[in-house]
């Protein structure tokens, strides 16, 4: 889940980074690594590494936080 979320999070924020070529380049490099990690994890789990789709669905900051918040230390959901 985390690797796929990372891919979608970087893609979702790419438009916000385009004003800085250094930040944009760094984000694209990290996006590429996250995508390879996601594919390898799927392969290790015995599922298809790639779904055949040409485009990942980008996520907004709010969507990313909603997905990962149960795993963030101090989150109320983790204490129940």
Phi and psi restraints in degrees (range 20) as a CNS / XPLOR table:
assign (resid 1 and name C) (resid 2 and name N)
       (resid 2 and name CA) (resid 2 and name C) 1.0 -65.4 20.0 2
assign (resid 2 and name N) (resid 2 and name CA)
       (resid 2 and name C) (resid 3 and name N) 1.0 -41.1 20.0 2
assign (resid 2 and name C) (resid 3 and name N)
       (resid 3 and name CA) (resid 3 and name C) 1.0 -65.6 20.0 2
assign (resid 3 and name N) (resid 3 and name CA)
       (resid 3 and name C) (resid 4 and name N) 1.0 -44.8 20.0 2
assign (resid 3 and name C) (resid 4 and name N)
       (resid 4 and name CA) (resid 4 and name C) 1.0 -63.1 20.0 2
assign (resid 4 and name N) (resid 4 and name CA)
       (resid 4 and name C) (resid 5 and name N) 1.0 -38.9 20.0 2
assign (resid 4 and name C) (resid 5 and name N)
       (resid 5 and name CA) (resid 5 and name C) 1.0 -63.5 20.0 2
assign (resid 5 and name N) (resid 5 and name CA)
       (resid 5 and name C) (resid 6 and name N) 1.0 -40.3 20.0 2
assign (resid 5 and name C) (resid 6 and name N)
       (resid 6 and name CA) (resid 6 and name C) 1.0 -60.6 20.0 2
assign (resid 6 and name N) (resid 6 and name CA)
       (resid 6 and name C) (resid 7 and name N) 1.0 -43.6 20.0 2
assign (resid 6 and name C) (resid 7 and name N)
       (resid 7 and name CA) (resid 7 and name C) 1.0 -59.3 20.0 2
assign (resid 7 and name N) (resid 7 and name CA)
       (resid 7 and name C) (resid 8 and name N) 1.0 -48.1 20.0 2
assign (resid 7 and name C) (resid 8 and name N)
       (resid 8 and name CA) (resid 8 and name C) 1.0 -70.9 20.0 2
assign (resid 8 and name N) (resid 8 and name CA)
       (resid 8 and name C) (resid 9 and name N) 1.0 -32.0 20.0 2
assign (resid 8 and name C) (resid 9 and name N)
       (resid 9 and name CA) (resid 9 and name C) 1.0 -68.0 20.0 2
assign (resid 9 and name N) (resid 9 and name CA)
       (resid 9 and name C) (resid 10 and name N) 1.0 -45.9 20.0 2
assign (resid 9 and name C) (resid 10 and name N)
       (resid 10 and name CA) (resid 10 and name C) 1.0 -63.6 20.0 2
assign (resid 10 and name N) (resid 10 and name CA)
       (resid 10 and name C) (resid 11 and name N) 1.0 -39.9 20.0 2
assign (resid 10 and name C) (resid 11 and name N)
       (resid 11 and name CA) (resid 11 and name C) 1.0 -65.2 20.0 2
assign (resid 11 and name N) (resid 11 and name CA)
       (resid 11 and name C) (resid 12 and name N) 1.0 -39.7 20.0 2
assign (resid 11 and name C) (resid 12 and name N)
       (resid 12 and name CA) (resid 12 and name C) 1.0 -65.9 20.0 2
assign (resid 12 and name N) (resid 12 and name CA)
       (resid 12 and name C) (resid 13 and name N) 1.0 -26.5 20.0 2
assign (resid 12 and name C) (resid 13 and name N)
       (resid 13 and name CA) (resid 13 and name C) 1.0 -100.8 20.0 2
assign (resid 13 and name N) (resid 13 and name CA)
       (resid 13 and name C) (resid 14 and name N) 1.0 -1.2 20.0 2
assign (resid 13 and name C) (resid 14 and name N)
       (resid 14 and name CA) (resid 14 and name C) 1.0 -54.9 20.0 2
assign (resid 14 and name N) (resid 14 and name CA)
       (resid 14 and name C) (resid 15 and name N) 1.0 -41.2 20.0 2
assign (resid 14 and name C) (resid 15 and name N)
       (resid 15 and name CA) (resid 15 and name C) 1.0 -61.8 20.0 2
assign (resid 15 and name N) (resid 15 and name CA)
       (resid 15 and name C) (resid 16 and name N) 1.0 -29.3 20.0 2
assign (resid 15 and name C) (resid 16 and name N)
       (resid 16 and name CA) (resid 16 and name C) 1.0 -77.4 20.0 2
assign (resid 16 and name N) (resid 16 and name CA)
       (resid 16 and name C) (resid 17 and name N) 1.0 -15.8 20.0 2
assign (resid 16 and name C) (resid 17 and name N)
       (resid 17 and name CA) (resid 17 and name C) 1.0 -103.2 20.0 2
assign (resid 17 and name N) (resid 17 and name CA)
       (resid 17 and name C) (resid 18 and name N) 1.0 -5.9 20.0 2
assign (resid 17 and name C) (resid 18 and name N)
       (resid 18 and name CA) (resid 18 and name C) 1.0 -65.6 20.0 2
assign (resid 18 and name N) (resid 18 and name CA)
       (resid 18 and name C) (resid 19 and name N) 1.0 -18.5 20.0 2
assign (resid 18 and name C) (resid 19 and name N)
       (resid 19 and name CA) (resid 19 and name C) 1.0 -74.6 20.0 2
assign (resid 19 and name N) (resid 19 and name CA)
       (resid 19 and name C) (resid 20 and name N) 1.0 -17.1 20.0 2
assign (resid 19 and name C) (resid 20 and name N)
       (resid 20 and name CA) (resid 20 and name C) 1.0 -118.8 20.0 2
assign (resid 20 and name N) (resid 20 and name CA)
       (resid 20 and name C) (resid 21 and name N) 1.0 110.9 20.0 2
assign (resid 20 and name C) (resid 21 and name N)
       (resid 21 and name CA) (resid 21 and name C) 1.0 -63.0 20.0 2
assign (resid 21 and name N) (resid 21 and name CA)
       (resid 21 and name C) (resid 22 and name N) 1.0 -32.8 20.0 2
assign (resid 21 and name C) (resid 22 and name N)
       (resid 22 and name CA) (resid 22 and name C) 1.0 -68.0 20.0 2
assign (resid 22 and name N) (resid 22 and name CA)
       (resid 22 and name C) (resid 23 and name N) 1.0 -45.6 20.0 2
assign (resid 22 and name C) (resid 23 and name N)
       (resid 23 and name CA) (resid 23 and name C) 1.0 -65.9 20.0 2
assign (resid 23 and name N) (resid 23 and name CA)
       (resid 23 and name C) (resid 24 and name N) 1.0 -41.6 20.0 2
assign (resid 23 and name C) (resid 24 and name N)
       (resid 24 and name CA) (resid 24 and name C) 1.0 -63.0 20.0 2
assign (resid 24 and name N) (resid 24 and name CA)
       (resid 24 and name C) (resid 25 and name N) 1.0 -44.4 20.0 2
assign (resid 24 and name C) (resid 25 and name N)
       (resid 25 and name CA) (resid 25 and name C) 1.0 -62.1 20.0 2
assign (resid 25 and name N) (resid 25 and name CA)
       (resid 25 and name C) (resid 26 and name N) 1.0 -44.1 20.0 2
assign (resid 25 and name C) (resid 26 and name N)
       (resid 26 and name CA) (resid 26 and name C) 1.0 -62.6 20.0 2
assign (resid 26 and name N) (resid 26 and name CA)
       (resid 26 and name C) (resid 27 and name N) 1.0 -43.5 20.0 2
assign (resid 26 and name C) (resid 27 and name N)
       (resid 27 and name CA) (resid 27 and name C) 1.0 -63.6 20.0 2
assign (resid 27 and name N) (resid 27 and name CA)
       (resid 27 and name C) (resid 28 and name N) 1.0 -39.9 20.0 2
assign (resid 27 and name C) (resid 28 and name N)
       (resid 28 and name CA) (resid 28 and name C) 1.0 -64.9 20.0 2
assign (resid 28 and name N) (resid 28 and name CA)
       (resid 28 and name C) (resid 29 and name N) 1.0 -37.7 20.0 2
assign (resid 28 and name C) (resid 29 and name N)
       (resid 29 and name CA) (resid 29 and name C) 1.0 -65.5 20.0 2
assign (resid 29 and name N) (resid 29 and name CA)
       (resid 29 and name C) (resid 30 and name N) 1.0 -43.6 20.0 2
assign (resid 29 and name C) (resid 30 and name N)
       (resid 30 and name CA) (resid 30 and name C) 1.0 -66.1 20.0 2
assign (resid 30 and name N) (resid 30 and name CA)
       (resid 30 and name C) (resid 31 and name N) 1.0 -41.2 20.0 2
assign (resid 30 and name C) (resid 31 and name N)
       (resid 31 and name CA) (resid 31 and name C) 1.0 -56.2 20.0 2
assign (resid 31 and name N) (resid 31 and name CA)
       (resid 31 and name C) (resid 32 and name N) 1.0 -44.1 20.0 2
assign (resid 31 and name C) (resid 32 and name N)
       (resid 32 and name CA) (resid 32 and name C) 1.0 -62.5 20.0 2
assign (resid 32 and name N) (resid 32 and name CA)
       (resid 32 and name C) (resid 33 and name N) 1.0 -43.6 20.0 2
assign (resid 32 and name C) (resid 33 and name N)
       (resid 33 and name CA) (resid 33 and name C) 1.0 -65.1 20.0 2
assign (resid 33 and name N) (resid 33 and name CA)
       (resid 33 and name C) (resid 34 and name N) 1.0 -44.2 20.0 2
assign (resid 33 and name C) (resid 34 and name N)
       (resid 34 and name CA) (resid 34 and name C) 1.0 -59.9 20.0 2
assign (resid 34 and name N) (resid 34 and name CA)
       (resid 34 and name C) (resid 35 and name N) 1.0 -40.4 20.0 2
assign (resid 34 and name C) (resid 35 and name N)
       (resid 35 and name CA) (resid 35 and name C) 1.0 -64.0 20.0 2
assign (resid 35 and name N) (resid 35 and name CA)
       (resid 35 and name C) (resid 36 and name N) 1.0 -41.6 20.0 2
assign (resid 35 and name C) (resid 36 and name N)
       (resid 36 and name CA) (resid 36 and name C) 1.0 -65.7 20.0 2
assign (resid 36 and name N) (resid 36 and name CA)
       (resid 36 and name C) (resid 37 and name N) 1.0 -40.6 20.0 2
assign (resid 36 and name C) (resid 37 and name N)
       (resid 37 and name CA) (resid 37 and name C) 1.0 -60.5 20.0 2
assign (resid 37 and name N) (resid 37 and name CA)
       (resid 37 and name C) (resid 38 and name N) 1.0 -45.4 20.0 2
assign (resid 37 and name C) (resid 38 and name N)
       (resid 38 and name CA) (resid 38 and name C) 1.0 -60.3 20.0 2
assign (resid 38 and name N) (resid 38 and name CA)
       (resid 38 and name C) (resid 39 and name N) 1.0 -42.7 20.0 2
assign (resid 38 and name C) (resid 39 and name N)
       (resid 39 and name CA) (resid 39 and name C) 1.0 -65.0 20.0 2
assign (resid 39 and name N) (resid 39 and name CA)
       (resid 39 and name C) (resid 40 and name N) 1.0 -41.2 20.0 2
assign (resid 39 and name C) (resid 40 and name N)
       (resid 40 and name CA) (resid 40 and name C) 1.0 -67.4 20.0 2
assign (resid 40 and name N) (resid 40 and name CA)
       (resid 40 and name C) (resid 41 and name N) 1.0 -39.9 20.0 2
assign (resid 40 and name C) (resid 41 and name N)
       (resid 41 and name CA) (resid 41 and name C) 1.0 -63.6 20.0 2
assign (resid 41 and name N) (resid 41 and name CA)
       (resid 41 and name C) (resid 42 and name N) 1.0 -41.8 20.0 2
assign (resid 41 and name C) (resid 42 and name N)
       (resid 42 and name CA) (resid 42 and name C) 1.0 -61.3 20.0 2
assign (resid 42 and name N) (resid 42 and name CA)
       (resid 42 and name C) (resid 43 and name N) 1.0 -43.2 20.0 2
assign (resid 42 and name C) (resid 43 and name N)
       (resid 43 and name CA) (resid 43 and name C) 1.0 -60.6 20.0 2
assign (resid 43 and name N) (resid 43 and name CA)
       (resid 43 and name C) (resid 44 and name N) 1.0 -45.1 20.0 2
assign (resid 43 and name C) (resid 44 and name N)
       (resid 44 and name CA) (resid 44 and name C) 1.0 -63.4 20.0 2
assign (resid 44 and name N) (resid 44 and name CA)
       (resid 44 and name C) (resid 45 and name N) 1.0 -31.4 20.0 2
assign (resid 44 and name C) (resid 45 and name N)
       (resid 45 and name CA) (resid 45 and name C) 1.0 -80.9 20.0 2
assign (resid 45 and name N) (resid 45 and name CA)
       (resid 45 and name C) (resid 46 and name N) 1.0 -5.6 20.0 2
assign (resid 45 and name C) (resid 46 and name N)
       (resid 46 and name CA) (resid 46 and name C) 1.0 82.7 20.0 2
assign (resid 46 and name N) (resid 46 and name CA)
       (resid 46 and name C) (resid 47 and name N) 1.0 21.0 20.0 2
assign (resid 46 and name C) (resid 47 and name N)
       (resid 47 and name CA) (resid 47 and name C) 1.0 -113.1 20.0 2
assign (resid 47 and name N) (resid 47 and name CA)
       (resid 47 and name C) (resid 48 and name N) 1.0 162.7 20.0 2
assign (resid 47 and name C) (resid 48 and name N)
       (resid 48 and name CA) (resid 48 and name C) 1.0 -57.6 20.0 2
assign (resid 48 and name N) (resid 48 and name CA)
       (resid 48 and name C) (resid 49 and name N) 1.0 129.1 20.0 2
assign (resid 48 and name C) (resid 49 and name N)
       (resid 49 and name CA) (resid 49 and name C) 1.0 -64.9 20.0 2
assign (resid 49 and name N) (resid 49 and name CA)
       (resid 49 and name C) (resid 50 and name N) 1.0 -28.7 20.0 2
assign (resid 49 and name C) (resid 50 and name N)
       (resid 50 and name CA) (resid 50 and name C) 1.0 -142.6 20.0 2
assign (resid 50 and name N) (resid 50 and name CA)
       (resid 50 and name C) (resid 51 and name N) 1.0 135.6 20.0 2
assign (resid 50 and name C) (resid 51 and name N)
       (resid 51 and name CA) (resid 51 and name C) 1.0 -84.1 20.0 2
assign (resid 51 and name N) (resid 51 and name CA)
       (resid 51 and name C) (resid 52 and name N) 1.0 1.2 20.0 2
assign (resid 51 and name C) (resid 52 and name N)
       (resid 52 and name CA) (resid 52 and name C) 1.0 88.4 20.0 2
assign (resid 52 and name N) (resid 52 and name CA)
       (resid 52 and name C) (resid 53 and name N) 1.0 -11.4 20.0 2
assign (resid 52 and name C) (resid 53 and name N)
       (resid 53 and name CA) (resid 53 and name C) 1.0 -73.9 20.0 2
assign (resid 53 and name N) (resid 53 and name CA)
       (resid 53 and name C) (resid 54 and name N) 1.0 145.7 20.0 2
assign (resid 53 and name C) (resid 54 and name N)
       (resid 54 and name CA) (resid 54 and name C) 1.0 -83.6 20.0 2
assign (resid 54 and name N) (resid 54 and name CA)
       (resid 54 and name C) (resid 55 and name N) 1.0 -18.4 20.0 2
assign (resid 54 and name C) (resid 55 and name N)
       (resid 55 and name CA) (resid 55 and name C) 1.0 -134.1 20.0 2
assign (resid 55 and name N) (resid 55 and name CA)
       (resid 55 and name C) (resid 56 and name N) 1.0 131.5 20.0 2
assign (resid 55 and name C) (resid 56 and name N)
       (resid 56 and name CA) (resid 56 and name C) 1.0 -81.3 20.0 2
assign (resid 56 and name N) (resid 56 and name CA)
       (resid 56 and name C) (resid 57 and name N) 1.0 149.9 20.0 2
assign (resid 56 and name C) (resid 57 and name N)
       (resid 57 and name CA) (resid 57 and name C) 1.0 -81.0 20.0 2
assign (resid 57 and name N) (resid 57 and name CA)
       (resid 57 and name C) (resid 58 and name N) 1.0 118.3 20.0 2
assign (resid 57 and name C) (resid 58 and name N)
       (resid 58 and name CA) (resid 58 and name C) 1.0 -69.6 20.0 2
assign (resid 58 and name N) (resid 58 and name CA)
       (resid 58 and name C) (resid 59 and name N) 1.0 152.3 20.0 2
assign (resid 58 and name C) (resid 59 and name N)
       (resid 59 and name CA) (resid 59 and name C) 1.0 -117.1 20.0 2
assign (resid 59 and name N) (resid 59 and name CA)
       (resid 59 and name C) (resid 60 and name N) 1.0 145.6 20.0 2
assign (resid 59 and name C) (resid 60 and name N)
       (resid 60 and name CA) (resid 60 and name C) 1.0 -77.9 20.0 2
assign (resid 60 and name N) (resid 60 and name CA)
       (resid 60 and name C) (resid 61 and name N) 1.0 168.1 20.0 2
assign (resid 60 and name C) (resid 61 and name N)
       (resid 61 and name CA) (resid 61 and name C) 1.0 -57.9 20.0 2
assign (resid 61 and name N) (resid 61 and name CA)
       (resid 61 and name C) (resid 62 and name N) 1.0 -42.6 20.0 2
assign (resid 61 and name C) (resid 62 and name N)
       (resid 62 and name CA) (resid 62 and name C) 1.0 -63.6 20.0 2
assign (resid 62 and name N) (resid 62 and name CA)
       (resid 62 and name C) (resid 63 and name N) 1.0 -40.6 20.0 2
assign (resid 62 and name C) (resid 63 and name N)
       (resid 63 and name CA) (resid 63 and name C) 1.0 -66.4 20.0 2
assign (resid 63 and name N) (resid 63 and name CA)
       (resid 63 and name C) (resid 64 and name N) 1.0 -40.8 20.0 2
assign (resid 63 and name C) (resid 64 and name N)
       (resid 64 and name CA) (resid 64 and name C) 1.0 -63.4 20.0 2
assign (resid 64 and name N) (resid 64 and name CA)
       (resid 64 and name C) (resid 65 and name N) 1.0 -47.5 20.0 2
assign (resid 64 and name C) (resid 65 and name N)
       (resid 65 and name CA) (resid 65 and name C) 1.0 -61.5 20.0 2
assign (resid 65 and name N) (resid 65 and name CA)
       (resid 65 and name C) (resid 66 and name N) 1.0 -37.7 20.0 2
assign (resid 65 and name C) (resid 66 and name N)
       (resid 66 and name CA) (resid 66 and name C) 1.0 -64.1 20.0 2
assign (resid 66 and name N) (resid 66 and name CA)
       (resid 66 and name C) (resid 67 and name N) 1.0 -36.0 20.0 2
assign (resid 66 and name C) (resid 67 and name N)
       (resid 67 and name CA) (resid 67 and name C) 1.0 -72.9 20.0 2
assign (resid 67 and name N) (resid 67 and name CA)
       (resid 67 and name C) (resid 68 and name N) 1.0 -38.7 20.0 2
assign (resid 67 and name C) (resid 68 and name N)
       (resid 68 and name CA) (resid 68 and name C) 1.0 -97.3 20.0 2
assign (resid 68 and name N) (resid 68 and name CA)
       (resid 68 and name C) (resid 69 and name N) 1.0 -10.7 20.0 2
assign (resid 68 and name C) (resid 69 and name N)
       (resid 69 and name CA) (resid 69 and name C) 1.0 -57.9 20.0 2
assign (resid 69 and name N) (resid 69 and name CA)
       (resid 69 and name C) (resid 70 and name N) 1.0 -34.1 20.0 2
assign (resid 69 and name C) (resid 70 and name N)
       (resid 70 and name CA) (resid 70 and name C) 1.0 -64.0 20.0 2
assign (resid 70 and name N) (resid 70 and name CA)
       (resid 70 and name C) (resid 71 and name N) 1.0 -17.6 20.0 2
assign (resid 70 and name C) (resid 71 and name N)
       (resid 71 and name CA) (resid 71 and name C) 1.0 -101.4 20.0 2
assign (resid 71 and name N) (resid 71 and name CA)
       (resid 71 and name C) (resid 72 and name N) 1.0 -3.4 20.0 2
assign (resid 71 and name C) (resid 72 and name N)
       (resid 72 and name CA) (resid 72 and name C) 1.0 -84.5 20.0 2
assign (resid 72 and name N) (resid 72 and name CA)
       (resid 72 and name C) (resid 73 and name N) 1.0 127.7 20.0 2
assign (resid 72 and name C) (resid 73 and name N)
       (resid 73 and name CA) (resid 73 and name C) 1.0 -55.9 20.0 2
assign (resid 73 and name N) (resid 73 and name CA)
       (resid 73 and name C) (resid 74 and name N) 1.0 136.2 20.0 2
assign (resid 73 and name C) (resid 74 and name N)
       (resid 74 and name CA) (resid 74 and name C) 1.0 93.4 20.0 2
assign (resid 74 and name N) (resid 74 and name CA)
       (resid 74 and name C) (resid 75 and name N) 1.0 -8.1 20.0 2
assign (resid 74 and name C) (resid 75 and name N)
       (resid 75 and name CA) (resid 75 and name C) 1.0 -68.5 20.0 2
assign (resid 75 and name N) (resid 75 and name CA)
       (resid 75 and name C) (resid 76 and name N) 1.0 135.3 20.0 2
assign (resid 75 and name C) (resid 76 and name N)
       (resid 76 and name CA) (resid 76 and name C) 1.0 -58.3 20.0 2
assign (resid 76 and name N) (resid 76 and name CA)
       (resid 76 and name C) (resid 77 and name N) 1.0 -34.8 20.0 2
assign (resid 76 and name C) (resid 77 and name N)
       (resid 77 and name CA) (resid 77 and name C) 1.0 -64.1 20.0 2
assign (resid 77 and name N) (resid 77 and name CA)
       (resid 77 and name C) (resid 78 and name N) 1.0 -28.5 20.0 2
assign (resid 77 and name C) (resid 78 and name N)
       (resid 78 and name CA) (resid 78 and name C) 1.0 -75.5 20.0 2
assign (resid 78 and name N) (resid 78 and name CA)
       (resid 78 and name C) (resid 79 and name N) 1.0 -23.0 20.0 2
assign (resid 78 and name C) (resid 79 and name N)
       (resid 79 and name CA) (resid 79 and name C) 1.0 -88.6 20.0 2
assign (resid 79 and name N) (resid 79 and name CA)
       (resid 79 and name C) (resid 80 and name N) 1.0 -8.5 20.0 2
